[in-house]
Structure formats: C-alpha cells, structure tokens
C-alpha cells in the first residue's frame, strides 16, 4: 500500500500492527530498525486524553499494563471479528476510570464496562449488531 507504513505495537504477538499514514516523500533516516511512535499532546489532562482516545477509536479497551482480563476481552472481540485498540493507562490516569473500573471497554464512545459488561452484551446478542453498526466488523 503506497503512503501507509505498518509499525509493530509493543505486545506479545507480531500480529498487532498500527497503520499510520505517511507522506509521499519520507525523510531518509540513518537509524535502522523500528522507531517508536510518539504523539506530542502538549498539556493535555488525563481526562481530556482519555476522552479524545474514546472519540478516536470505535472499540477501545483501557487497561493496566499486563492485565490478563484485557487479553480475554481482546480475544472475545477478535473471535467475533473485531479488533479493538488497547491502551495501557499510566498510573495518573487510572483515577479517570473510578466509575467503570479497569479494564474498561468503550464501544462507539459508550462505556460497556469490564469483562462482565462485555460478556453481558455478547450473551444478550447485542454485541455483534452494535459492532456492525459501527463498521468495525
């Protein structure tokens, strides 16, 4: 694909790729190997950062680093054909999720909750239609 570069995400699998657009004339670099993706958000508060990420990603899971329930949620969503964005929150951002708990799943900007909320949505038969409506399946 011209103009698109895939970078590996920091995870245990090589299947997770982040696709970012690139300009048609990339600047040559002397460094070899993968580069880290950094986004300068300036003086963004944790609440505004989380809100922005929820708006930018149709299906997103916020979790602590190394969360095993996040892995289970990701596998269930992958089994039905959706691949969520997984964001590991920093220590200062965990307080934002006091009402929903961790891990926290958001589908279409709406909080679903943790693994229990995801299972409830799936077993009720509302998960797949919701994902289809968002166009992420």
N, CA, C and O atoms as a MOPAC input file, in Angstrom:
PM7 MOZYME 1SCF
protein

 N      0.83500 1    -1.16700 1     0.00000 1
 C      0.00000 1     0.00000 1     0.00000 1
 C      0.88100 1     1.23100 1     0.00000 1
 O      1.72500 1     1.38400 1     0.88300 1
 N      0.70600 1     2.10000 1    -0.95700 1
 C      1.54700 1     3.28400 1    -1.04400 1
 C      1.05500 1     4.33200 1    -0.05400 1
 O     -0.14900 1     4.56400 1     0.05500 1
 N      1.98600 1     4.97600 1     0.67400 1
 C      1.62600 1     6.01900 1     1.61300 1
 C      1.22200 1     5.51900 1     2.98600 1
 O      0.79700 1     6.31600 1     3.82100 1
 N      1.34100 1     4.22700 1     3.24800 1
 C      0.97500 1     3.67000 1     4.54700 1
 C      2.11800 1     2.81000 1     5.04500 1
 O      2.69100 1     2.02700 1     4.28900 1
 N      2.44700 1     2.95700 1     6.31200 1
 C      3.52100 1     2.17200 1     6.90500 1
 C      2.96000 1     1.46500 1     8.13600 1
 O      2.24400 1     2.08400 1     8.92300 1
 N      3.26600 1     0.19000 1     8.31700 1
 C      2.80400 1    -0.57000 1     9.46400 1
 C      3.94100 1    -0.70400 1    10.45900 1
 O      5.04800 1    -1.11100 1    10.10800 1
 N      3.65300 1    -0.35700 1    11.69900 1
 C      4.64200 1    -0.45400 1    12.76100 1
 C      4.16700 1    -1.44600 1    13.80100 1
 O      2.97500 1    -1.47000 1    14.10900 1
 N      5.04100 1    -2.26200 1    14.35300 1
 C      4.60700 1    -3.20100 1    15.38800 1
 C      4.28600 1    -2.45500 1    16.67800 1
 O      4.98100 1    -1.51500 1    17.06400 1
 N      3.21800 1    -2.89900 1    17.33200 1
 C      2.88100 1    -2.36500 1    18.64800 1
 C      3.65000 1    -3.14000 1    19.70800 1
 O      4.02500 1    -4.28900 1    19.47400 1
 N      3.89300 1    -2.53900 1    20.86800 1
 C      4.56700 1    -3.28300 1    21.93000 1
 C      3.60800 1    -4.29900 1    22.52900 1
 O      2.80200 1    -3.96100 1    23.39700 1
 N      3.69200 1    -5.53400 1    22.07100 1
 C      2.83100 1    -6.59800 1    22.58900 1
 C      3.55600 1    -7.92000 1    22.43700 1
 O      4.68300 1    -7.98200 1    21.94700 1
 N      2.88600 1    -8.97000 1    22.86700 1
 C      3.49900 1   -10.29400 1    22.82000 1
 C      3.30000 1   -10.97200 1    21.47600 1
 O      3.88600 1   -12.02500 1    21.22700 1
 N      2.48200 1   -10.38800 1    20.60000 1
 C      2.25200 1   -11.01900 1    19.31000 1
 C      2.73700 1   -10.11700 1    18.20100 1
 O      2.74500 1    -8.89400 1    18.34100 1
 N      3.13700 1   -10.71000 1    17.11500 1
 C      3.58500 1    -9.96100 1    15.95400 1
 C      2.41600 1    -9.58500 1    15.05100 1
 O      2.60000 1    -8.87500 1    14.06200 1
 N      1.20300 1   -10.05900 1    15.38700 1
 C      0.05200 1    -9.79200 1    14.53900 1
 C     -0.49100 1    -8.39200 1    14.72700 1
 O     -1.13100 1    -7.86300 1    13.81900 1
 N     -0.25700 1    -7.76800 1    15.88000 1
 C     -0.79300 1    -6.44700 1    16.16300 1
 C      0.01700 1    -5.40300 1    15.42300 1
 O      1.21000 1    -5.24000 1    15.67800 1
 N     -0.63100 1    -4.69100 1    14.49800 1
 C      0.05300 1    -3.66000 1    13.73800 1
 C     -0.70900 1    -2.35400 1    13.85200 1
 O     -1.93800 1    -2.34500 1    13.91500 1
 N      0.00200 1    -1.28500 1    13.87700 1
 C     -0.56900 1     0.04700 1    13.87100 1
 C     -0.29200 1     0.64100 1    12.51100 1
 O      0.86700 1     0.72100 1    12.10300 1
 N     -1.31600 1     1.05900 1    11.79800 1
 C     -1.16100 1     1.62400 1    10.47600 1
 C     -1.27700 1     3.12800 1    10.59200 1
 O     -2.27500 1     3.64700 1    11.09200 1
 N     -0.26000 1     3.82100 1    10.13300 1
 C     -0.27000 1     5.27400 1    10.15900 1
 C      0.02800 1     5.78900 1     8.76500 1
 O      0.84700 1     5.21400 1     8.04800 1
 N     -0.63900 1     6.87900 1     8.37500 1
 C     -0.34700 1     7.44000 1     7.05000 1
 C      1.01600 1     8.11100 1     7.04900 1
 O      1.44400 1     8.68200 1     8.05200 1
 N      1.67800 1     8.03700 1     5.93100 1
 C      2.96900 1     8.70100 1     5.78200 1
 C      2.89700 1     9.60400 1     4.57200 1
 O      2.05600 1     9.40900 1     3.69400 1
 N      3.77500 1    10.59200 1     4.52300 1
 C      3.79200 1    11.45100 1     3.33400 1
 C      4.47600 1    10.70900 1     2.20000 1
 O      5.15500 1     9.70500 1     2.41200 1
 N      4.28400 1    11.22100 1     0.99700 1
 C      4.82500 1    10.51000 1    -0.16300 1
 C      6.33800 1    10.63800 1    -0.28600 1
 O      6.96900 1     9.85900 1    -1.00100 1
 N      6.92700 1    11.61600 1     0.40600 1
 C      8.36800 1    11.80400 1     0.36700 1
 C      8.93600 1    11.66000 1     1.77800 1
 O      9.22600 1    12.66400 1     2.43000 1
 N      9.09400 1    10.44200 1     2.25100 1
 C      9.60300 1    10.27300 1     3.60200 1
 C     11.03000 1    10.79400 1     3.73200 1
 O     11.82400 1    10.71100 1     2.79500 1
 N     11.33700 1    11.32500 1     4.89600 1
 C     12.67100 1    11.84300 1     5.16800 1
 C     13.59700 1    10.65800 1     5.42400 1
 O     13.30100 1     9.83200 1     6.28800 1
 N     14.70800 1    10.55300 1     4.69700 1
 C     15.60900 1     9.42900 1     4.93200 1
 C     16.21100 1     9.51400 1     6.32600 1
 O     16.50400 1    10.59900 1     6.82900 1
 N     16.38800 1     8.36400 1     6.93200 1
 C     16.92700 1     8.30500 1     8.28300 1
 C     18.15600 1     7.40800 1     8.29800 1
 O     18.22200 1     6.41800 1     7.56900 1
 N     19.11600 1     7.75800 1     9.12100 1
 C     20.30800 1     6.92000 1     9.25400 1
 C     20.08500 1     5.79600 1    10.23900 1
 O     20.83700 1     4.82100 1    10.25400 1
 N     19.04300 1     5.92400 1    11.07400 1
 C     18.73700 1     4.86900 1    12.04500 1
 C     18.13600 1     3.66700 1    11.34800 1
 O     17.35200 1     3.80500 1    10.40900 1
 N     18.49600 1     2.52700 1    11.79900 1
 C     17.93200 1     1.29500 1    11.25900 1
 C     17.03900 1     0.67600 1    12.32100 1
 O     17.23800 1     0.89700 1    13.51500 1
 N     16.05200 1    -0.10100 1    11.88200 1
 C     15.17000 1    -0.78600 1    12.81000 1
 C     13.92800 1     0.03000 1    13.11100 1
 O     13.80200 1     1.16500 1    12.65100 1
 N     12.99300 1    -0.55000 1    13.89400 1
 C     11.72900 1     0.12800 1    14.17000 1
 C     11.92600 1     1.36000 1    15.04600 1
 O     12.79400 1     1.39300 1    15.91800 1
 N     11.10400 1     2.36200 1    14.79400 1
 C     11.12300 1     3.57900 1    15.58100 1
 C      9.86300 1     3.64400 1    16.43200 1
 O      8.81500 1     3.14600 1    16.02100 1
 N      9.94700 1     4.23900 1    17.59100 1
 C      8.78800 1     4.39300 1    18.45600 1
 C      7.89000 1     5.49300 1    17.91500 1
 O      8.37100 1     6.50100 1    17.39800 1
 N      6.59700 1     5.29600 1    18.03400 1
 C      5.62000 1     6.28900 1    17.63600 1
 C      5.33200 1     7.17000 1    18.83700 1
 O      4.90400 1     6.67800 1    19.88000 1
 N      5.56100 1     8.45100 1    18.70200 1
 C      5.27100 1     9.37500 1    19.79400 1
 C      4.32900 1    10.44500 1    19.29200 1
 O      4.44100 1    10.91300 1    18.15900 1
 N      3.40700 1    10.82300 1    20.14000 1
 C      2.45100 1    11.86300 1    19.81700 1
 C      2.57800 1    12.91900 1    20.90000 1
 O      2.37600 1    12.62900 1    22.07900 1
 N      2.90900 1    14.13600 1    20.51100 1
 C      3.05600 1    15.21900 1    21.46800 1
 C      1.68300 1    15.82700 1    21.71600 1
 O      1.15100 1    16.54600 1    20.87000 1
 N      1.11700 1    15.53600 1    22.87600 1
 C     -0.21100 1    16.03300 1    23.20500 1
 C     -0.14700 1    17.34100 1    23.96600 1
 O     -1.19300 1    17.87900 1    24.33000 1
 N      1.02800 1    17.87200 1    24.21800 1
 C      1.15100 1    19.13800 1    24.92400 1
 C      0.73400 1    19.00800 1    26.37100 1
 O      1.13200 1    18.06900 1    27.06000 1
 N     -0.05800 1    19.94100 1    26.82400 1
 C     -0.52100 1    19.96700 1    28.21200 1
 C     -1.90400 1    19.35500 1    28.33600 1
 O     -2.77500 1    19.94500 1    28.97600 1
 N     -2.12900 1    18.21100 1    27.75600 1
 C     -3.41900 1    17.54600 1    27.78600 1
 C     -3.62000 1    16.88100 1    29.14500 1
 O     -2.73500 1    16.17300 1    29.62400 1
 N     -4.77200 1    17.10200 1    29.76600 1
 C     -5.07600 1    16.47900 1    31.05400 1
 C     -5.41600 1    15.01200 1    30.82100 1
 O     -5.78700 1    14.63600 1    29.70900 1
 N     -5.29400 1    14.16800 1    31.86300 1
 C     -5.66400 1    12.75400 1    31.69000 1
 C     -7.11300 1    12.58300 1    31.23200 1
 O     -7.39600 1    11.71800 1    30.40200 1
 N     -8.02400 1    13.38600 1    31.75300 1
 C     -9.43400 1    13.26900 1    31.37100 1
 C     -9.64400 1    13.61500 1    29.89700 1
 O    -10.39100 1    12.93200 1    29.19600 1
 N     -8.98600 1    14.67500 1    29.42900 1
 C     -9.15500 1    15.05200 1    28.02700 1
 C     -8.46300 1    14.04900 1    27.10000 1
 O     -8.94700 1    13.79600 1    25.99700 1
 N     -7.34500 1    13.47900 1    27.53200 1
 C     -6.65100 1    12.46400 1    26.72500 1
 C     -7.53400 1    11.22900 1    26.57300 1
 O     -7.69100 1    10.70400 1    25.47000 1
 N     -8.11200 1    10.76300 1    27.69000 1
 C     -8.98100 1     9.58400 1    27.64100 1
 C    -10.19400 1     9.87500 1    26.76400 1
 O    -10.57100 1     9.04600 1    25.93700 1
 N    -10.80500 1    11.04000 1    26.93600 1
 C    -11.95700 1    11.41700 1    26.10800 1
 C    -11.61300 1    11.45000 1    24.63000 1
 O    -12.39000 1    10.98600 1    23.79600 1
 N    -10.45300 1    11.99600 1    24.30700 1
 C    -10.01000 1    12.04700 1    22.91200 1
 C     -9.81400 1    10.64500 1    22.35200 1
 O    -10.22300 1    10.36400 1    21.22500 1
 N     -9.19700 1     9.76800 1    23.12600 1
 C     -8.96100 1     8.39400 1    22.65900 1
 C    -10.27300 1     7.64000 1    22.46900 1
 O    -10.39500 1     6.83300 1    21.54800 1
 N    -11.24800 1     7.89500 1    23.32600 1
 C    -12.55600 1     7.24900 1    23.17900 1
 C    -13.22600 1     7.72200 1    21.88900 1
 O    -13.83700 1     6.92300 1    21.17900 1
 N    -13.11600 1     9.01300 1    21.58200 1
 C    -13.71400 1     9.54400 1    20.35000 1
 C    -12.98400 1     9.03800 1    19.10400 1
 O    -13.61300 1     8.82300 1    18.06800 1
 N    -11.67200 1     8.84700 1    19.19300 1
 C    -10.86800 1     8.45400 1    18.03000 1
 C    -10.96200 1     6.97500 1    17.68200 1
 O    -10.73500 1     6.60200 1    16.53100 1
 N    -11.29400 1     6.12300 1    18.65400 1
 C    -11.31100 1     4.67300 1    18.42700 1
 C    -12.72000 1     4.12900 1    18.63600 1
 O    -13.29100 1     4.31000 1    19.71100 1
 N    -13.29300 1     3.46500 1    17.62600 1
 C    -14.65400 1     2.94300 1    17.78800 1
 C    -14.75700 1     1.85000 1    18.85700 1
 O    -15.76700 1     1.76300 1    19.55500 1
 N    -13.73600 1     1.03300 1    18.98600 1
 C    -13.70800 1    -0.01500 1    20.01300 1
 C    -12.35800 1     0.08300 1    20.71100 1
 O    -11.31600 1    -0.14300 1    20.09500 1
 N    -12.38000 1     0.42200 1    21.99900 1
 C    -11.13200 1     0.63600 1    22.71700 1
 C    -11.22500 1     0.05000 1    24.12300 1
 O    -12.24400 1     0.16700 1    24.80400 1
 N    -10.13600 1    -0.57800 1    24.53000 1
 C    -10.01400 1    -1.12900 1    25.87900 1
 C     -8.89700 1    -0.37600 1    26.57800 1
 O     -7.78000 1    -0.28500 1    26.06800 1
 N     -9.20800 1     0.16800 1    27.75900 1
 C     -8.20200 1     0.80700 1    28.59700 1
 C     -7.86300 1    -0.16500 1    29.71300 1
 O     -8.75900 1    -0.67900 1    30.38300 1
 N     -6.57600 1    -0.42300 1    29.91900 1
 C     -6.17400 1    -1.41600 1    30.90500 1
 C     -4.85100 1    -1.03600 1    31.54800 1
 O     -4.08200 1    -0.23300 1    31.02000 1
 N     -4.61500 1    -1.63300 1    32.69600 1
 C     -3.30400 1    -1.51300 1    33.34000 1
 C     -2.30800 1    -2.36200 1    32.54700 1
 O     -2.71200 1    -3.31300 1    31.87800 1
 N     -1.03600 1    -2.03900 1    32.61200 1
 C     -0.03800 1    -2.86100 1    31.91700 1
 C     -0.08000 1    -4.31900 1    32.40600 1
 O     -0.10400 1    -4.57100 1    33.61100 1
 N     -0.09000 1    -5.26200 1    31.47600 1
 C     -0.06400 1    -6.67800 1    31.80200 1
 C     -1.38100 1    -7.24000 1    32.29600 1
 O     -1.38500 1    -8.29700 1    32.92600 1
 N     -2.49900 1    -6.58000 1    32.03800 1
 C     -3.81300 1    -7.01400 1    32.53500 1
 C     -4.27800 1    -8.26500 1    31.77900 1
 O     -4.39800 1    -8.24200 1    30.55400 1
 N     -4.53800 1    -9.34600 1    32.50300 1
 C     -4.95400 1   -10.58700 1    31.85100 1
 C     -6.41100 1   -10.51800 1    31.38400 1
 O     -6.75800 1   -11.14500 1    30.38300 1
 N     -7.27300 1    -9.76800 1    32.08600 1
 C     -8.66900 1    -9.64000 1    31.66800 1
 C     -8.77100 1    -8.86300 1    30.36000 1
 O     -9.66300 1    -9.11700 1    29.55100 1
 N     -7.86800 1    -7.92900 1    30.15500 1
 C     -7.81900 1    -7.19700 1    28.89000 1
 C     -7.54200 1    -8.16600 1    27.75300 1
 O     -8.13800 1    -8.05300 1    26.68100 1
 N     -6.65100 1    -9.10900 1    27.97400 1
 C     -6.32300 1   -10.11900 1    26.96200 1
 C     -7.56600 1   -10.96000 1    26.63800 1
 O     -7.83000 1   -11.24400 1    25.47000 1
 N     -8.32000 1   -11.35300 1    27.65300 1
 C     -9.53400 1   -12.14500 1    27.44500 1
 C    -10.55400 1   -11.34300 1    26.63700 1
 O    -11.17400 1   -11.87000 1    25.71300 1
 N    -10.72700 1   -10.06000 1    26.98900 1
 C    -11.66500 1    -9.20500 1    26.26100 1
 C    -11.24400 1    -9.06200 1    24.79900 1
 O    -12.07900 1    -9.12700 1    23.89700 1
 N     -9.96300 1    -8.87100 1    24.57700 1
 C     -9.43200 1    -8.72500 1    23.21900 1
 C     -9.66800 1   -10.00600 1    22.41300 1
 O    -10.01700 1    -9.93900 1    21.23400 1
 N     -9.48200 1   -11.15200 1    23.03200 1
 C     -9.68500 1   -12.42800 1    22.33500 1
 C    -11.15200 1   -12.63600 1    21.98100 1
 O    -11.45500 1   -13.11800 1    20.88900 1
 N    -12.07900 1   -12.28100 1    22.88800 1
 C    -13.50100 1   -12.42300 1    22.59400 1
 C    -13.89800 1   -11.51500 1    21.43600 1
 O    -14.60200 1   -11.94500 1    20.52300 1
 N    -13.45500 1   -10.27600 1    21.46900 1
 C    -13.77700 1    -9.35900 1    20.37300 1
 C    -13.17200 1    -9.83500 1    19.05000 1
 O    -13.80400 1    -9.70400 1    18.00200 1
 N    -11.97600 1   -10.37500 1    19.08700 1
 C    -11.35500 1   -10.91100 1    17.87500 1
 C    -12.13400 1   -12.11900 1    17.35300 1
 O    -12.24200 1   -12.31500 1    16.14300 1
 N    -12.67100 1   -12.92200 1    18.25900 1
 C    -13.43300 1   -14.10700 1    17.85500 1
 C    -14.70400 1   -13.74000 1    17.09200 1
 O    -15.15100 1   -14.50400 1    16.23700 1
 N    -15.28900 1   -12.58000 1    17.39300 1
 C    -16.48100 1   -12.16000 1    16.66100 1
 C    -16.13500 1   -11.28300 1    15.46200 1
 O    -17.03100 1   -10.85300 1    14.73500 1
 N    -14.84400 1   -11.01100 1    15.24500 1
 C    -14.41000 1   -10.30900 1    14.04600 1
 C    -14.05100 1    -8.84800 1    14.22000 1
 O    -13.92900 1    -8.12500 1    13.23200 1
 N    -13.88100 1    -8.39900 1    15.44400 1
 C    -13.49700 1    -7.01400 1    15.68800 1
 C    -12.15100 1    -6.98600 1    16.39800 1
 O    -11.86000 1    -7.85200 1    17.22300 1
 N    -11.34200 1    -6.00300 1    16.08100 1
 C    -10.02200 1    -5.90200 1    16.69500 1
 C     -9.92300 1    -4.55600 1    17.39700 1
 O     -9.71100 1    -3.52500 1    16.75800 1
 N    -10.07800 1    -4.57500 1    18.72500 1
 C    -10.09100 1    -3.31400 1    19.46900 1
 C     -8.71000 1    -2.69700 1    19.60700 1
 O     -7.68900 1    -3.37600 1    19.49700 1
 N     -8.70500 1    -1.40300 1    19.84800 1
 C     -7.47200 1    -0.72100 1    20.22800 1
 C     -7.30700 1    -0.94600 1    21.72500 1
 O     -8.26600 1    -0.80700 1    22.48500 1
 N     -6.10500 1    -1.29000 1    22.15000 1
 C     -5.83400 1    -1.49900 1    23.56900 1
 C     -4.85900 1    -0.41900 1    24.01500 1
 O     -3.76700 1    -0.28200 1    23.46200 1
 N     -5.26700 1     0.34300 1    25.01900 1
 C     -4.45200 1     1.44200 1    25.53300 1
 C     -4.10200 1     1.13000 1    26.97800 1
 O     -4.98500 1     0.98400 1    27.82300 1
 N     -2.80800 1     1.02900 1    27.25600 1
 C     -2.36500 1     0.84200 1    28.63600 1
 C     -2.29200 1     2.21100 1    29.29100 1
 O     -1.57400 1     3.09700 1    28.82800 1
 N     -3.04200 1     2.37200 1    30.37200 1
 C     -3.10400 1     3.67100 1    31.03200 1
 C     -1.95000 1     3.82300 1    32.00600 1
 O     -1.45300 1     2.85200 1    32.57700 1
 N     -1.54200 1     5.07000 1    32.17600 1
 C     -0.48200 1     5.38200 1    33.11900 1
 C     -1.08300 1     5.50000 1    34.51700 1
 O     -2.29700 1     5.63000 1    34.67100 1
 N     -0.23800 1     5.45400 1    35.51400 1
 C     -0.69100 1     5.48600 1    36.90500 1
 C     -1.58200 1     6.69200 1    37.19900 1
 O     -2.57600 1     6.55800 1    37.91300 1
 N     -1.24600 1     7.86700 1    36.66300 1
 C     -2.01400 1     9.07000 1    36.91800 1
 C     -3.36700 1     9.10200 1    36.23500 1
 O     -4.20400 1     9.94200 1    36.56600 1
 N     -3.60000 1     8.19400 1    35.27900 1
 C     -4.86100 1     8.16500 1    34.53900 1
 C     -5.85200 1     7.14300 1    35.08500 1
 O     -7.01400 1     7.14600 1    34.67600 1
 N     -5.43700 1     6.28700 1    35.97700 1
 C     -6.31300 1     5.22700 1    36.47800 1
 C     -7.52100 1     5.80400 1    37.20000 1
 O     -8.60600 1     5.22700 1    37.13700 1
 N     -7.35400 1     6.93500 1    37.88700 1
 C     -8.45800 1     7.56100 1    38.60100 1
 C     -9.60400 1     7.97800 1    37.70700 1
 O    -10.73200 1     8.11000 1    38.18200 1
 N     -9.34900 1     8.19100 1    36.42200 1
 C    -10.40100 1     8.56600 1    35.47900 1
 C    -11.43200 1     7.44700 1    35.37100 1
 O    -12.59500 1     7.70500 1    35.05800 1
 N    -11.01900 1     6.21600 1    35.62500 1
 C    -11.89500 1     5.05600 1    35.47000 1
 C    -12.48300 1     4.58200 1    36.79600 1
 O    -12.83800 1     3.41100 1    36.92800 1
 N    -12.59100 1     5.47300 1    37.77500 1
 C    -13.11700 1     5.08900 1    39.08700 1
 C    -14.54600 1     4.57400 1    38.98300 1
 O    -14.92000 1     3.66500 1    39.72400 1
 N    -15.35400 1     5.13100 1    38.08300 1
 C    -16.75400 1     4.70600 1    37.97600 1
 C    -16.92600 1     3.43200 1    37.16000 1
 O    -17.87500 1     2.68300 1    37.39200 1
 N    -16.03100 1     3.16800 1    36.21000 1
 C    -16.17900 1     1.98600 1    35.35800 1
 C    -15.28700 1     0.83300 1    35.77100 1
 O    -15.57800 1    -0.31200 1    35.42700 1
 N    -14.22000 1     1.09300 1    36.48900 1
 C    -13.27100 1     0.04500 1    36.84600 1
 C    -12.32100 1    -0.24700 1    35.69600 1
 O    -12.44300 1     0.31700 1    34.60900 1
 N    -11.37000 1    -1.14300 1    35.95700 1
 C    -10.36700 1    -1.49500 1    34.95600 1
 C    -10.37500 1    -2.99800 1    34.74700 1
 O    -10.53200 1    -3.72000 1    35.73200 1
 N    -10.22000 1    -3.51800 1    33.55700 1
 C    -10.15000 1    -2.81900 1    32.28900 1
 C    -11.50300 1    -2.21700 1    31.92700 1
 O    -12.54100 1    -2.66900 1    32.40900 1
 N    -11.48300 1    -1.20800 1    31.08700 1
 C    -12.69500 1    -0.50500 1    30.68500 1
 C    -12.83100 1    -0.55400 1    29.17100 1
 O    -11.93100 1    -0.13900 1    28.44100 1
 N    -13.97100 1    -1.06700 1    28.70600 1
 C    -14.25200 1    -1.17500 1    27.27800 1
 C    -15.24300 1    -0.08800 1    26.88300 1
 O    -16.23600 1     0.14600 1    27.57100 1
 N    -14.95600 1     0.57100 1    25.76600 1
 C    -15.85700 1     1.56200 1    25.19000 1
 C    -16.13800 1     1.14600 1    23.75600 1
 O    -15.21300 1     0.90400 1    22.98000 1
 N    -17.41800 1     1.06300 1    23.40600 1
 C    -17.82500 1     0.70200 1    22.04800 1
 C    -18.64800 1     1.85500 1    21.49800 1
 O    -19.72600 1     2.15900 1    22.00900 1
 N    -18.14200 1     2.48800 1    20.46700 1
 C    -18.83300 1     3.62400 1    19.88500 1
 C    -18.94900 1     4.79600 1    20.84100 1
 O    -19.91700 1     5.55400 1    20.77700 1
 N    -17.97500 1     4.95300 1    21.72600 1
 C    -17.98700 1     6.04400 1    22.67600 1
 C    -18.79900 1     5.78000 1    23.92300 1
 O    -18.81300 1     6.60800 1    24.83400 1
 N    -19.47500 1     4.64800 1    23.98600 1
 C    -20.31900 1     4.29300 1    25.13100 1
 C    -19.57800 1     3.30900 1    26.02400 1
 O    -19.02800 1     2.32300 1    25.53300 1
 N    -19.55400 1     3.56600 1    27.34400 1
 C    -18.87700 1     2.61900 1    28.23000 1
 C    -19.66100 1     1.31000 1    28.34200 1
 O    -20.86600 1     1.31200 1    28.59400 1
 N    -18.96700 1     0.21200 1    28.15400 1
 C    -19.56000 1    -1.11700 1    28.28600 1
 C    -19.23000 1    -1.69000 1    29.65500 1
 O    -20.02000 1    -2.44400 1    30.22400 1
 N    -18.07400 1    -1.33700 1    30.18100 1
 C    -17.61900 1    -1.85400 1    31.46900 1
 C    -16.41900 1    -2.75500 1    31.26600 1
 O    -15.65200 1    -2.58600 1    30.31900 1
 N    -16.26600 1    -3.70400 1    32.15700 1
 C    -15.16400 1    -4.65000 1    32.08900 1
 C    -15.57600 1    -5.92600 1    31.38400 1
 O    -16.42400 1    -5.91800 1    30.49200 1
 N    -14.96300 1    -7.01600 1    31.79700 1
 C    -15.25700 1    -8.31400 1    31.17800 1
 C    -16.71700 1    -8.71100 1    31.37800 1
 O    -17.31800 1    -9.32500 1    30.49700 1
 N    -17.29500 1    -8.36100 1    32.54400 1
 C    -18.69300 1    -8.70000 1    32.81100 1
 C    -19.62500 1    -7.96600 1    31.85400 1
 O    -20.57300 1    -8.55400 1    31.33300 1
 N    -19.35500 1    -6.67800 1    31.62000 1
 C    -20.17400 1    -5.90300 1    30.68600 1
 C    -20.06400 1    -6.42400 1    29.27100 1
 O    -21.06100 1    -6.49300 1    28.55200 1
 N    -18.85700 1    -6.79500 1    28.86400 1
 C    -18.65600 1    -7.35200 1    27.53000 1
 C    -19.39500 1    -8.67400 1    27.38900 1
 O    -20.05800 1    -8.90500 1    26.37900 1
 N    -19.29000 1    -9.53500 1    28.37900 1
 C    -19.98600 1   -10.83500 1    28.32100 1
 C    -21.49900 1   -10.63500 1    28.30500 1
 O    -22.20500 1   -11.32800 1    27.57300 1
 N    -22.00200 1    -9.69800 1    29.10100 1
 C    -23.43700 1    -9.41000 1    29.13700 1
 C    -23.91300 1    -8.94600 1    27.76300 1
 O    -24.95100 1    -9.39800 1    27.28000 1
 N    -23.17100 1    -8.05900 1    27.14200 1
 C    -23.51200 1    -7.55200 1    25.81800 1
 C    -23.47300 1    -8.66600 1    24.77500 1
 O    -24.34300 1    -8.73700 1    23.90800 1
 N    -22.47500 1    -9.52800 1    24.85700 1
 C    -22.32600 1   -10.63200 1    23.90700 1
 C    -23.42900 1   -11.67300 1    24.08200 1
 O    -24.04600 1   -12.09400 1    23.10400 1
 N    -23.67600 1   -12.08700 1    25.31400 1
 C    -24.67100 1   -13.12900 1    25.56300 1
 C    -26.09800 1   -12.65500 1    25.28300 1
 O    -26.97800 1   -13.46800 1    25.00100 1
 N    -26.32600 1   -11.35600 1    25.35800 1
 C    -27.65800 1   -10.82300 1    25.04500 1
 C    -27.88200 1   -10.72600 1    23.53800 1
 O    -28.99700 1   -10.46000 1    23.09000 1
 N    -26.82300 1   -10.94200 1    22.75700 1
 C    -26.92600 1   -10.88100 1    21.30700 1
 C    -26.83900 1    -9.46600 1    20.75200 1
 O    -27.14300 1    -9.25000 1    19.57900 1
 N    -26.42800 1    -8.48900 1    21.57400 1
 C    -26.35600 1    -7.10400 1    21.11700 1
 C    -24.95200 1    -6.67800 1    20.69300 1
 O    -24.79900 1    -5.61500 1    20.09100 1
 N    -23.92500 1    -7.47300 1    20.98700 1
 C    -22.55500 1    -7.08400 1    20.67200 1
 C    -22.30700 1    -7.03700 1    19.16600 1
 O    -21.86200 1    -6.01300 1    18.64800 1
 N    -22.58600 1    -8.12000 1    18.46200 1
 C    -22.29200 1    -8.19800 1    17.02600 1
 C    -23.06400 1    -7.14300 1    16.23600 1
 O    -22.46500 1    -6.47400 1    15.39300 1
 N    -24.38300 1    -6.96100 1    16.47300 1
 C    -25.07200 1    -5.89800 1    15.72900 1
 C    -24.50100 1    -4.50700 1    16.01300 1
 O    -24.43200 1    -3.66700 1    15.11600 1
 N    -24.10000 1    -4.26900 1    17.24200 1
 C    -23.52200 1    -2.97600 1    17.59100 1
 C    -22.20600 1    -2.74600 1    16.85400 1
 O    -21.95400 1    -1.65100 1    16.35100 1
 N    -21.36700 1    -3.78300 1    16.79100 1
 C    -20.09200 1    -3.67500 1    16.08000 1
 C    -20.31300 1    -3.48300 1    14.58600 1
 O    -19.57800 1    -2.73900 1    13.93500 1
 N    -21.33300 1    -4.15900 1    14.04000 1
 C    -21.66100 1    -3.99300 1    12.61000 1
 C    -22.11400 1    -2.56100 1    12.34000 1
 O    -21.71500 1    -1.95500 1    11.34500 1
 N    -22.95400 1    -2.02000 1    13.23600 1
 C    -23.42500 1    -0.64500 1    13.06500 1
 C    -22.27600 1     0.35500 1    13.04300 1
 O    -22.33400 1     1.36600 1    12.34400 1
 N    -21.22700 1     0.06200 1    13.81700 1
 C    -20.05600 1     0.93200 1    13.85000 1
 C    -19.14100 1     0.71200 1    12.63900 1
 O    -18.27200 1     1.53700 1    12.35800 1
 N    -19.33600 1    -0.38400 1    11.93700 1
 C    -18.49800 1    -0.69600 1    10.77100 1
 C    -17.13600 1    -1.24500 1    11.14500 1
 O    -16.17500 1    -1.06300 1    10.39700 1
 N    -17.02800 1    -1.91200 1    12.28500 1
 C    -15.74400 1    -2.45800 1    12.71800 1
 C    -15.69900 1    -3.97900 1    12.60300 1
 O    -14.84100 1    -4.62400 1    13.20600 1
 N    -16.60200 1    -4.53800 1    11.84800 1
 C    -16.58200 1    -5.99200 1    11.61100 1
 C    -16.53200 1    -6.25700 1    10.12600 1
 O    -16.50900 1    -7.41400 1     9.70600 1

